[in-house]
Amino acid sequence: MDTLTLIGFAVIGAVGASVLALIPALHVFNLAGLVILAAGSLSSTMSLDQLAMLMIGMVVGYSMLNTVSATFLAAPDESTAFLVLPGQKWLLQRRGYEAVVLSGVGGLAGLAIVVAASPVIGEAARILYSIVTPHLGWILAAVSAFILMSEWPRAGERGRTRLSRFLAAWTQLGAGILTFFLSGLLGMLIMYRSVVPIEFAFQNLLPAFVGLFAAPAVLANFVMGTRVPEQHITRSLDVTPSHLARGVASGALGGWFAAFFPVVTGGVGAFLAAHATAQRDDRVFILSQGVSKAIYYVGGFLLFFIPGLNLARGGMAAMLGSIYTPATSLIYYSAVASIAVSGAASFLLLLVLARATARVVQRIPYRVTNAATLAILVSLVALLTGSGGMLIFLTATGIGLIPILFGSRRMNCLGVLLVPITLNILGLGPAIASWLGLL
């Protein structure tokens, strides 16, 4: 197969996913599921190798552009939810475009790291896989424990007595713990007794993710009537070489951790790395999140193309793996070249589309924008998952509102993945599901 043709399919995927990433909460995995379903009818015009490169381009485009809707429309996914707070703060400071571009610079750096590391990823992954696999259960349990333990009361000195201050602090902490366990119960329900119709099974997590991460922020913005000031379209970024180095190093550490370990998302990886490296600056945080999510999505998917390993990390690899297995080094390095070219194309699109989105949100009342965003979210869930999905969506939205109302971390919503998968790896999932009446 002509390598240039394969790269061309990757660029097509990147351009398409870059534009579609502007639709709030439309995840690349949902798009990929539809592409996989259509693969049979497209087999006469597109080979499986070409389909694989198309999906690589989709992952690259989405990892670069999903920050746009997360920042301007406050509709993040599980990997960008942690960008919303500093991103929204910069948006209200007329710096939303700068935040998006800064994240894009991080994403471009993350893709460069993936490409540069491609000659040694295979051997490193094989060694780590053999070492880590027996210990996955307790490692994921430790990640969950750290997420809960790192929740810190931000209520300040509210209250006149020690008891009132104690209760104020634990209201926030308790909300975080409650969010984690409620989302975990929802995850167990989805895994063991999903109410999503069988024909929509490939979109099983869509209503939960949209409800936990996207809808609550949109609802909060709509109720509060937030006004977006005119955005400054900057020609330069307020970052020093030190900011860049710290952000890239922290994001790379978190991104590779998330790419290799199942369930751990790019946001969680960057969060863990930021704690490990003591990074607090907003610029460093936004940069590191961009690096981390690019490596999480793209680096994790590239592991699937390593000949003889074919490590499926993430939804994209799992879906593609159901119909295709990369078998040669030529396909692997075609994938690497596709990442480089489609990454450059996606970054250029980011500059254009972020500027256009900034102009739209400052000209249209933000309440109208959020109402339209909410309508899109509901329509997507109803169209792709039916009435059962809507029930999960409404439940997840209620859980996702808890962190917003009580000031705890939205990261706790990732209990929807961490709880059921960690329990399954530890061998406890079926027993607890039976105890909960789900079997």
Secondary structure, 3 states (H helix, E strand, C coil): CCHHHHHHHHHHHHHHHHHHCCCCCCCHHHHHHHHHHHHHHHCCCCCHHHHHHHHHHHHHHHHHHHHHHHHHCCCCCCCCHHHHHHHHHHHHCCCHHHHHHHHHHHHHHHHHHHHHHHHHHHHHHHHHHHHHHHHHHHHHHHHHHHHHHCCCCCCCCCCCCHHHHHHHHHHHHHHHHHHHHHHHHHHHHHHHHCCCCHHHHHHCCHHHHHHHHHHHHHHHHHHHCCCCCCCCCCCCCCCCHHHHHHHHHHHHHHHHHHHHCCCCCHHHHHHHHHHHHCCCCHHHHHHHHHHHHHHHHHHHHHHHHCCCCCCCCCHHHHHHHCCCCCCCHHHHHHHHHHHHHHHHHHHHHHHHHHHHHHHHHHHCCHHHHHHHHHHHHHHHHHHHHHHHHHHHHHHHHHHHHHHHHHCCCHHHHHHHHHHHHHHHHCCCHHHHHHHCCCC
